[in-house]
Amino acid sequence: MAIVALVIAGAVIAGVFLTSQGRGPLASDEKRIELAIRDFYETLDTRGFRAAAEQACAHERAAFEAMTESEKSEFDSTSISVTIDRIEDIVVTGDTATAKVTGKLTVAVPGRQPDTESSTTEHLTKEDGKWKVCSAEGTR
């Protein structure tokens, strides 16, 4: 009986932890949106555009796939640095959402001055129950 109680307690603790991280079945859309944005930017920062495109919405994946290999190679040579300070003002409207992201995003294309932004509004769409970063056009 004690083992059953420990297993149940462990499952409850894991569920609460995952939910607070935006991963559990009871996580709010706001938590899931924040997690989707953080995961997208972390992938962009550590693995580049190709990997981040795989995490984006269907509209963005299709646009990336439609690029020539030469265009994709330009993205591969681009350096990205991302630090997210906060994600706020999340607004969910059905299967679309927006969120204000504040931090530092620096994009450095070879031969050009780096471009740095301190805040942006991200657009997201829900696909197959998961929130995906998307352009404003892709959420329509």
ABEGO torsion letter per residue (X at the ends): XAAAAAAAAAAAAAAAAAAAAGABAABBAAAAAAAAAAAAAAAAAAAEAAAAAAABBAAAAAAAAABBAAAAAAAAABBBBBBBABBBGBBBBEABBBBBBBEBBBBBBBGBBBBBBABBBBBBBBBGGBBBBBBAAAAX
